[in-house]
């Protein structure tokens, strides 16, 4: 089992690497559907639909601001590629289509100006062990 460090992580939207990337998170969920009957002694469930969503945190960079802002609230899904350990053959790669659902900018007196991007998956999230 391999271990990876996040410092080489890459996140792409529509083939373009998200600039000044600090971190990203992708969450997958599966709904459950209750199928308990009156004669059961315990609740029982079946697997329902799967979904994924995520966020990315970046240092604000005005040269890339317009690209990300233009995707926010779009009705067309864009391609997501996530490389948690970097783009190296054999390393994990996650791909899918997402709709960018939010983009926020945060500034603090004692810190860098940062931005956060949120997205909702549409369709399957594919996981492979081969970064390309």
Secondary structure, 3 states (H helix, E strand, C coil): CCCCCHHHCEEEECCEECCCEEEEEEEEEEEEEECCCCCCCCCCEEEEEEEEEEEEEEECCHHHHHHHHHHCCCCCCEEEEEECCCCCCCCCEEEEEEEEEEEEEECCCCCCCEEEEEEEEEEEEEEECCCC
